[in-house]
Amino acid sequence: MTRISGKYLAKRIVVSYLTLLVIMSLLFVLLRSMPGSFITSMISSGMTAEQIERIRETWGLNEPLWKQYVQFMINYQTGNFGRSPTYNAQVWDLIVRRMPRTLVLFGSTFIIGFIIGPLVGMYLGWWRGSTKDKSIFSTSLLLYSMPSFWISWLFIWVINYELDWLPSAYMFTQFPEFEWTAFTVMRDVLYHIALPVMSLTFIGWVGSMLIMRPTMNQVTDEGYVFLARAKGLSERTVMVKHAARNALIPVATGAVVSLAFLIDGSVIIENVFNWPGMGQIIVSAVLNRDFPVAQAVFFMLALLIVVMRLLTDVVYTYLDPRIKFGEGE
């Protein structure tokens, strides 16, 4: 039986859509508030006024700002992101090529981090106040205080420069001496992605652990935990199936927030490891005032966060049977 009403779900979809409209409007205003224009690099000192006006007309900059805004909102709701003046290519084509690479890297880190973090938090919360809890918790806080780019450089120095175990740049071998097949492509990607994932996961798991640990502390005193023990269930069953399941609810919310910061970190990490994903073109688009690319990339990242937040409401109802969204509506 569903625990989320169709009316409530429809309302959440409408709110999510309106949120995206607000984000799109803010992107339009903020990027155009930057000094200069993305056609500046196309204009040379020898150009006539007519040639400059033709360039402005080509890119739609001769229209009033409100018309540019209306056209921008229509285009983005129909998937038309325009053409990049920097890359001389359709923005959608750039995103289709780059987004999967970013999702592979940060999706792997996200999944690993939210497996390790809640598991560690579950045990620490269950062992609350013990020496094991205090020592692991203190060490994890020390790790969490370290900048991700510093950890990345440390891993590159030790694992790549000193030990020469793993490559520290690119997604594929640049000049391979082997033939490309489905197996060699997969193996080569795993070989190149290992160091960035290790660097990101080294710190990334701590955030979900910090959410899980105090929540696990609280649920250990709940009545249903004592009831499960009174039934003679094993300590492991009580911890995992009864206490941990309820403690995962705040972790699900934290996962959405962490996803935003994780994708945001692609700007730094992808440049450190020279990973050909969205992070590199974000930097290039902002520096070159490439409005079509910058707007599209930020919009896609915002869309990802909004969709994840919507899905979180649905996940809640399966983590905790007591939650019934919109039942009384």
C-alpha positions as CSV (number, residue, x, y, z in Angstrom):
1,M,0.0,0.0,0.0
2,T,1.4,3.4,-1.0
3,R,2.1,5.9,1.8
4,I,2.3,9.0,-0.4
5,S,-0.9,10.4,-2.0
6,G,-1.1,11.3,-5.6
7,K,-2.3,14.8,-4.8
8,Y,0.7,15.4,-2.5
9,L,3.1,14.0,-5.2
10,A,1.5,16.3,-7.8
11,K,2.0,19.3,-5.5
12,R,5.7,18.4,-4.9
13,I,6.2,18.1,-8.7
14,V,4.7,21.6,-9.2
15,V,6.8,23.1,-6.4
16,S,9.9,21.5,-8.0
17,Y,9.0,22.9,-11.4
18,L,8.6,26.4,-9.9
19,T,11.9,26.0,-8.1
20,L,13.6,25.3,-11.4
21,L,12.0,28.4,-12.9
22,V,13.4,30.6,-10.1
23,I,16.8,29.0,-10.5
24,M,16.7,29.7,-14.2
25,S,15.8,33.3,-13.6
26,L,18.6,33.7,-11.1
27,L,21.1,32.2,-13.5
28,F,20.0,34.6,-16.3
29,V,20.3,37.7,-14.0
30,L,23.6,36.7,-12.3
31,L,25.5,35.7,-15.4
32,R,24.5,38.8,-17.2
33,S,25.4,41.0,-14.3
34,M,29.1,40.0,-14.9
35,P,31.1,42.8,-16.6
36,G,31.7,42.4,-20.3
37,S,30.1,40.0,-22.8
38,F,31.0,36.7,-24.3
39,I,31.2,38.2,-27.8
40,T,34.1,40.5,-26.6
41,S,36.6,37.9,-27.8
42,M,35.0,37.8,-31.2
43,I,35.3,41.6,-31.8
44,S,38.6,43.0,-33.1
45,S,39.7,46.6,-33.4
46,G,39.4,46.5,-37.2
47,M,35.7,45.6,-37.3
48,T,33.1,48.0,-38.5
49,A,29.9,48.9,-36.5
50,E,27.9,46.9,-39.0
51,Q,30.0,43.8,-38.4
52,I,29.8,44.1,-34.6
53,E,26.0,44.6,-34.9
54,R,25.8,41.4,-37.1
55,I,27.6,39.4,-34.4
56,R,25.3,40.8,-31.7
57,E,22.3,39.9,-33.9
58,T,23.6,36.4,-34.4
59,W,23.8,35.7,-30.7
60,G,20.5,37.6,-29.9
61,L,22.2,40.3,-27.9
62,N,20.5,43.2,-29.9
63,E,17.1,42.3,-28.4
64,P,15.8,44.0,-25.3
65,L,16.7,42.2,-22.1
66,W,13.2,41.1,-21.3
67,K,12.9,39.4,-24.8
68,Q,16.2,37.7,-24.2
69,Y,14.8,36.4,-20.8
70,V,11.6,35.2,-22.3
71,Q,13.4,33.4,-25.1
72,F,15.9,31.9,-22.6
73,M,13.0,30.5,-20.5
74,I,11.3,29.0,-23.5
75,N,14.5,27.5,-24.9
76,Y,15.5,25.9,-21.6
77,Q,12.1,24.3,-21.1
78,T,12.3,22.8,-24.6
79,G,15.9,21.6,-24.2
80,N,17.4,24.1,-26.6
81,F,20.6,25.3,-24.8
82,G,22.0,27.2,-27.8
83,R,25.5,27.1,-29.2
84,S,28.8,27.7,-27.4
85,P,31.0,30.5,-28.8
86,T,34.0,29.2,-27.0
87,Y,33.8,25.5,-28.2
88,N,31.9,26.3,-31.4
89,A,29.6,23.5,-30.8
90,Q,26.0,22.9,-29.6
91,V,25.9,23.2,-25.8
92,W,23.7,20.0,-25.5
93,D,26.4,18.0,-27.4
94,L,29.0,19.3,-24.9
95,I,26.8,18.2,-21.9
96,V,26.1,14.8,-23.4
97,R,29.8,14.2,-23.8
98,R,30.9,15.6,-20.5
99,M,28.1,14.9,-18.0
100,P,28.5,11.1,-18.0
101,R,32.2,11.4,-17.2
102,T,31.4,13.6,-14.2
103,L,28.5,11.2,-13.1
104,V,30.8,8.2,-13.3
105,L,33.5,9.8,-11.1
106,F,31.2,11.5,-8.5
107,G,28.5,8.9,-8.7
108,S,31.1,6.2,-7.7
109,T,32.3,8.4,-4.9
110,F,28.7,9.2,-3.8
111,I,27.7,5.5,-3.6
112,I,30.9,4.3,-1.8
113,G,30.7,7.2,0.6
114,F,27.1,6.5,1.5
115,I,27.8,2.9,2.0
116,I,30.8,3.3,4.3
117,G,29.6,6.4,6.2
118,P,26.2,5.1,7.4
119,L,27.8,1.7,8.3
120,V,30.5,3.3,10.4
121,G,28.0,5.7,11.9
122,M,25.7,2.8,12.8
123,Y,28.4,1.0,14.7
124,L,29.7,4.1,16.4
125,G,26.2,5.1,17.5
126,W,25.6,1.6,18.8
127,W,28.9,1.6,20.7
128,R,28.3,5.2,22.0
129,G,30.8,6.4,24.6
130,S,33.1,3.4,24.1
131,T,36.9,3.8,23.4
132,K,36.3,2.6,19.9
133,D,33.6,5.2,19.3
134,K,35.8,8.1,20.6
135,S,38.9,7.1,18.8
136,I,37.3,6.6,15.4
137,F,35.1,9.7,15.8
138,S,38.1,11.9,16.6
139,T,40.1,10.5,13.6
140,S,37.2,11.1,11.2
141,L,36.8,14.7,12.4
142,L,40.5,15.2,11.6
143,L,40.0,13.8,8.1
144,Y,36.9,15.9,7.6
145,S,38.8,19.1,8.3
146,M,41.3,18.5,5.5
147,P,40.8,20.2,2.1
148,S,39.8,17.8,-0.6
149,F,42.4,19.3,-3.1
150,W,45.2,18.9,-0.5
151,I,44.3,15.2,0.0
152,S,44.2,14.8,-3.8
153,W,47.7,16.2,-4.2
154,L,48.9,14.0,-1.4
155,F,47.5,10.9,-3.0
156,I,49.0,11.9,-6.4
157,W,52.4,12.5,-4.8
158,V,52.5,9.2,-2.8
159,I,50.6,6.8,-5.1
160,N,51.5,8.2,-8.5
161,Y,54.9,10.0,-8.2
162,E,56.5,7.9,-5.4
163,L,55.0,4.4,-5.9
164,D,53.9,4.7,-9.6
165,W,50.9,2.5,-8.9
166,L,48.1,4.5,-10.5
167,P,47.8,7.3,-13.1
168,S,46.9,10.7,-11.9
169,A,45.4,12.3,-15.0
170,Y,42.9,11.8,-17.8
171,M,40.1,9.2,-18.2
172,F,41.9,7.0,-20.7
173,T,45.5,6.1,-21.6
174,Q,46.6,8.8,-24.1
175,F,48.8,6.8,-26.4
176,P,47.9,3.1,-25.8
177,E,50.0,0.3,-26.9
178,F,47.1,-2.1,-26.8
179,E,43.9,-2.5,-29.0
180,W,40.7,-0.9,-27.7
181,T,38.0,-3.5,-26.9
182,A,35.0,-3.3,-24.5
183,F,37.1,-5.1,-21.9
184,T,40.2,-2.9,-22.3
185,V,38.1,0.3,-22.2
186,M,36.4,-0.7,-19.0
187,R,39.8,-1.8,-17.5
188,D,41.5,1.4,-18.5
189,V,38.7,3.6,-17.1
190,L,38.8,1.7,-13.8
191,Y,42.6,2.1,-13.7
192,H,42.4,5.9,-14.2
193,I,39.4,6.5,-12.0
194,A,40.8,4.6,-9.0
195,L,43.0,7.5,-7.7
196,P,40.4,10.3,-7.9
197,V,37.8,8.0,-6.3
198,M,40.1,7.1,-3.5
199,S,41.0,10.7,-2.9
200,L,37.4,11.8,-2.8
201,T,36.1,8.9,-0.7
202,F,39.0,9.3,1.8
203,I,37.0,12.3,3.2
204,G,33.6,12.0,1.6
205,W,32.3,9.2,3.8
206,V,32.7,11.2,7.0
207,G,29.7,13.5,6.3
208,S,27.1,10.7,6.2
209,M,28.8,9.2,9.3
210,L,28.4,12.4,11.2
211,I,24.6,12.4,10.5
212,M,24.1,8.7,11.2
213,R,26.0,8.5,14.5
214,P,23.9,10.9,16.7
215,T,20.7,9.6,15.1
216,M,21.7,6.0,15.9
217,N,22.4,7.2,19.4
218,Q,18.8,8.5,19.8
219,V,17.0,5.5,18.4
220,T,18.8,3.0,20.7
221,D,16.6,4.3,23.5
222,E,13.3,3.9,21.6
223,G,10.7,1.5,22.7
224,Y,10.7,-0.6,19.6
225,V,14.4,-1.3,20.1
226,F,13.7,-2.6,23.7
227,L,10.7,-4.6,22.3
228,A,12.9,-6.2,19.6
229,R,15.4,-7.3,22.3
230,A,12.6,-8.6,24.5
231,K,11.5,-10.8,21.6
232,G,14.9,-12.5,21.8
233,L,16.2,-11.2,18.5
234,S,20.0,-11.1,18.1
235,E,21.9,-7.9,18.8
236,R,22.9,-7.6,15.1
237,T,19.3,-8.0,13.9
238,V,18.1,-5.3,16.4
239,M,20.8,-3.0,15.4
240,V,20.5,-3.3,11.6
241,K,16.8,-4.1,11.0
242,H,15.2,-2.0,13.7
243,A,17.5,0.8,14.9
244,A,19.5,1.5,11.7
245,R,16.5,1.6,9.4
246,N,14.9,4.5,11.3
247,A,18.3,6.2,11.8
248,L,18.7,6.3,8.0
249,I,15.9,8.9,7.5
250,P,18.1,12.0,8.2
251,V,20.9,10.4,6.2
252,A,18.6,10.4,3.2
253,T,18.2,14.1,3.5
254,G,21.9,14.6,4.0
255,A,22.5,12.6,0.9
256,V,20.8,15.3,-1.3
257,V,22.7,18.1,0.3
258,S,26.0,16.2,0.0
259,L,25.3,15.5,-3.6
260,A,25.1,19.3,-4.2
261,F,28.5,19.8,-2.6
262,L,30.0,16.7,-4.3
263,I,29.1,17.9,-7.8
264,D,30.2,21.4,-6.8
265,G,33.6,19.9,-5.9
266,S,34.0,18.7,-9.5
267,V,35.3,22.2,-10.4
268,I,38.4,21.6,-8.2
269,I,38.9,17.8,-8.3
270,E,38.4,17.5,-12.1
271,N,41.0,20.2,-12.7
272,V,43.4,18.5,-10.2
273,F,43.2,15.2,-12.0
274,N,42.6,16.6,-15.4
275,W,39.4,14.7,-15.6
276,P,37.4,15.6,-18.8
277,G,34.1,16.2,-17.1
278,M,31.8,19.1,-16.4
279,G,34.2,20.8,-13.9
280,Q,36.6,21.8,-16.6
281,I,34.0,23.4,-18.9
282,I,32.4,25.2,-15.9
283,V,35.7,27.0,-15.3
284,S,36.3,27.7,-19.0
285,A,32.7,29.0,-19.5
286,V,32.9,31.4,-16.5
287,L,36.3,32.7,-17.4
288,N,35.3,33.2,-21.1
289,R,31.8,34.6,-20.2
290,D,30.4,31.8,-22.2
291,F,26.8,32.3,-21.1
292,P,25.2,29.5,-23.1
293,V,27.5,26.8,-21.6
294,A,27.6,28.3,-18.0
295,Q,23.8,28.6,-17.9
296,A,23.2,25.1,-19.2
297,V,25.7,23.5,-16.9
298,F,24.4,25.2,-13.8
299,F,20.9,24.4,-14.9
300,M,21.6,20.7,-15.3
301,L,23.2,20.5,-11.9
302,A,20.3,22.3,-10.3
303,L,17.9,20.0,-12.1
304,L,19.8,17.0,-10.6
305,I,19.5,18.4,-7.1
306,V,15.8,19.2,-7.4
307,V,14.9,15.8,-8.8
308,M,16.9,14.1,-6.0
309,R,15.1,16.1,-3.4
310,L,11.8,15.1,-4.9
311,L,12.8,11.4,-4.9
312,T,13.8,11.7,-1.2
313,D,10.2,12.2,-0.2
314,V,9.3,8.9,-1.9
315,V,12.3,7.1,-0.3
316,Y,11.2,8.4,3.2
317,T,8.0,6.4,3.0
318,Y,9.9,3.2,2.5
319,L,12.5,3.9,5.2
320,D,9.9,4.6,7.8
321,P,6.4,3.0,7.5
322,R,5.0,5.7,9.9
323,I,5.6,8.4,7.4
324,K,2.5,9.0,5.2
325,F,2.9,12.1,3.0
326,G,-0.3,13.9,2.1
327,E,-2.6,11.2,3.4
328,G,-5.1,13.7,4.9
329,E,-5.3,15.8,1.7
